[in-house]
Amino acid sequence: MRTPIRNPPDPMYAEFEVHRTMICDRVRTGAFRRAIESVVRPGDIVLDVGAGSGILSVFAARAGAARVYAVERTSAAVLAQELAAANGVAEIVQVIHGDLMDLEPPERVDVIVSEWLGGFGIDEGMLVPVIVARDRWLKPGGVMIPRLVTAWAALVHDRYLAEMVEFLRDNPYGLRFDDLIEKTVNEIFYSGTFRHLAAHDRRSEASQLWATDAGLIPLQQAQAPHQAEAVLPVLDHGTANALALWFSAELAPGISLSVGPGDPPTHWGMTTAPLRSPVELTPGMFVRARVRTAPARSAGTWTSWAVALPGADWEEHDEQAVWQEIDD
């Protein structure tokens, strides 16, 4: 759940479809499997935070872990129990159906694994429980998977966004949709599996926003907003209508995962932050971008962003402001 919803009747991750989608994502799941196999040693104790289907816990058990604590707060915990039993590791994988924030560790662990990644890293809203788990559960010198997660931004032309906004602006059905258009350009778009941006859709160089070291970041910093300003160099003529936001992650030494334009498609698809109107770019331009993501209560995150062309004022976007206006 990225954009917060008040009192959701059922958490998104209680749905089996979500877990099927992630299991079927060979790029994502294969990378985590390789990382686990490279880090977990025979006899290790492992904690899987937000275990979901339990697939990462089963990988850890097969890698030689003596015990794996698979913590899952939703009813998807039943999937983890069934998967462990079906694969002969039920005596190793202990599924704990509950909120990790309320648990006391039965023992310290050697490895913490958690697929806590949103479209551009921290926007899933899971970083805080992962860091709480690290501080409570991890042995000194223990290992975090993933260790380092970096957020990136680049200007892109998102043809799917362009088609949607153009449709609304053409007064379909003889109706005006001005208010919906304004809400649309203040909404972060998570495409999921149905689309991916290619390298040729990028209209600027990529710039780093921030890097999160899961082994070192203090809890207070994890709880605070993440924000950065970046400069995006333009190399070619083109039109951009959004910022693409994505992550790259070092899961373990020598094992990485990246979900940006031109990378192998994954279930994350692409995350884009719209501009109000397309902008024309020329080689040598340096476009400034600001991105801010803040934890929301009780789940998810709010993101705001802004873009400034050379000599122009900032074009501001804020999804929280739009939703607060609706709630009011």
N, C-alpha and C positions, 0 to 999 in steps of 0.2 A: 504494500500500500504506500504509494508515494505521496499523492495529494491527500491530505487528511480528510476523513469523513466523520461527521459527528455520530457517535454511538452506532458504529456499523453492526448490523445484525449478526454477521458471521465474518470472521477474519478471512482475507483472501487466501491465506495459506492453509485454510482448512479444506480447500477445494482440491479434489483429486486431479483435476485437469492441470492445475499449476505444476504439480509434482511430475505428472507424466511429461509435460513439456520440458521441464528441466532435465529429467532422466534422458529424454530423447535428444537433448542438445549434446552431441558428441564432442564438440569443441570444449564446452564448459566442463562437462563431467569427466572427459578424458584428461584434461589438464589437472583437475583436482585429484584424480586417481593417481597420476604420475607423481604429483607432489606428495601425497600421502605415502606412497610406496617408497619415495626417496628419503622421507623423514622418520617415519615410524619404525622403531626397532623392536625386535622380539622382547616381550616383557614390559613394554611401555604401557602407561595408563593414559588414555585419550579422552578428551571431552569434545563432544560435537554440539555446538551451540546452534539452536534452531535446526534440529536434525531433519525435520520434514519427513521425507520418505525413508530416511535412514541409510541411504545409499553410501554416504561418506563414512558412516559408522561401520558398515559392512566392509568397505575397503580397508579401514584401519584394522579391523579384526583379522582380515585375510593377510594383512601386512605383518602380523605377528603380535598385535597388542594383547596384553593379558586381560585388560578390562577396558571397555568403552562405555562412557556415560553419554547416552543420546538424549538430550533435553529438548523437548518440543512442547510448546504451550497450547497448540491447537489439537483438535481431534485427529489430525493427520498422524499423531503418535501411533495410532493403530497400524498404519502402513509400515512404520519402522519396526514394530514388533513382528508383523507378518513377514517382512523381508528378511529380518535376522533369522527367524525360525526356518524359512524356506531355504536359506543358504547355509544352514548348519552352524550358525554362530550365536544362537540365542543365549548360550551360557556365558558368552563374552560380552555381548552388547546388552547393557541394562538400559531400557527405555524409561525415561522419567517424564511423565505427562504433567507438566507444570511450567510455571514462569520462573526462569532462571534467577530473576531478580529476588525471588522469595526463597531461594534454596541455599542451604549451607552445604558446602562440599563434603562428601564422605571421606575424601582423601585428596591430596594434591596430585596433579597430573603432569605428565611429561610433554604432552602436545595438546594444543587446542586447535581444532579445525572448525571453521564456520564459513558458509557461503553467504556472507552478509551484504553482498554487493548489489547496489542498484545500478541504473543505467550509467551514471557517472560516479559510482562508488558509494559515497556516504548517504545518498538520497533515499536509500531504502529505509533509513531510520533505525538500523540495527547496530550501529557502531557502539552505542553506549552499553547495551548488555554484553557485547563481546569484551569490552574493556573491563567492565565489572567482573566478568568471568575470569579474565586474565589476573586481575588483582586478588581475587578470592581463591582461585583454583590452581593457577600455574606455579610449578616449582621454579625456584631460582635457576636461570639458565634454560628454562623450557622454551618450546618452539611454538610460534603462531603461524597458522596457515589460513589466509595469506599473511605475508609479513608487511609488504610495502604496496600501497595502492595510490596511484597518481591520477588526478583528474585533469582532463584536457579540454580545450575549446578550439574551434575553428569555424570560420564562416563557410556556409554551404548553400547550395541550392537544393532544397527539398521539394522535389516535383510533386510528391503526394500532398504536402501542405499547400503548395501553389494551386493545385487543382481544386482542393477543398475551399480555399478562401475565394478563388475566382468564381466558383459555383455560387457561393453565398452572396458575393458582390453583384452578381448578374440578376438579382431580384427573382430567384426561381419561384415558379407558381404565382408570379405577379405580386410577390410580397417583399418587403424590405427587412433585412436581417442585420441592421447596423449594430444593435446591442450585442447580438450573438457574435458578430465579427470581432467586436472589441474584447469580449470575453475570450474568444479563440486565440487572439494574439497575446493574451496574458496567461496562457496555459502551457505548461511543459507537456510536450507530446512524447509518449513512450509507445513506440511502434509495435513492440513485441515481435513475434515471428513473421508478421506479414510483409515486412519490407526491410530493406537494408540500403544504406548509402554506399556507393562505390567511390573509389579514389577520385574519379573524374568529377564527382559532385562537390568536391571540396574547392573552395574559392580563396583560401588563404593557407598560409603555413599554420600548423598547430602550435599552440602555446600552453605551457603547463599552468594550471590554476593553483593546485596545492598537492602535497604528498602526505599520506597518512601512514606512519609507521606503527603498526598494531602492537609491536613489542615495546614501544617507548612512549606513545602519546599518553599524557596524563588524562585521567577521567574528566577533570574540569574542562580541559580543552576539547575532549570528545563531546561533551554536553553543550558546548558553545557553538554559535554559528560558524560555518566555514565560509570565508569570503576572500576574493582575490580580484585584482585587476591585471589584465594581460594585454599585450600588444600583438596584433595579428598582421603580419606582413603579407601584402597581396603581390603575387608574382605575375598574374595574367589578367587579361580583360575577362570580365564575366559579371553575372548578376547573382547576388546572394539574397536569400529571404529568411535566413535563420542562423543561429549559432548551433552547431553540433556540439554536444557534450558527451564525453565518454571516459572510461577508465582504462588504464593498463595496470596489471598487478603482477608482482613477483610473488608467486605462490610458495616457492621454495627455491633454494639456490639453483639457477639454471633452468627453472621452469616458470614460464610467464604466460599471461593471458591478456589479450587486448581486444577491445570491441569497437574500435573506431571506424570511420569511413575507409573502405578498402581492406579491412581485416576480414577474416573468415566470418560469415554470418553466424549469429548465435540467437538464443531465445530472447536476449535483451533487445535485439533489433537496433534501432537508433533512437537516441534521445535528442530532441531538437527544441530550441527556444525561439519562437517566431519573432520576426520583425514586423512592424505594422505594414510596410510596403517593401517590395524588392528595392535593393540599392545597386547602383552601377559601380563597378570597381575597375580600377586601372592599375597597371604594374607600378610598383614603387609606393603605393599607398600604405599607410600604417593605420589600421583601424583599432581603436581601443575597445575593450570589452570588460565588463564587470559582472561577476556572478556571486550570489550570496545564497547559501542554503542553511536553514535553521531548523532544528528539531521542533516538532509540533506535539501538542498534547491531544489525544493520548497516544497517537501513533503517526508515523510518516514524517514528512518534512514539507516546508514551504520554501520555494525558490523565487528569487527576483533576479533580474538581469538587465543590463543596459549596454548599448553600443553607441559609439561616437565616431563618425567619419571625420577626416581631417578638417579642422576649422568649423565644425558643427557642434551643437549642443548634444548632450546625452539624450538618447531615446530610451525611456525607462519603461520597464515591465515588472509587474508584481502580482503573482497569482494569489497571494494571501489577501491583498487589498480587494480583489474582485470578489473573493468568497466571503470576506467580512461584510462587504456591501450587500451581498445576497442574504446573509444571515440576519443583518440588521433590518 
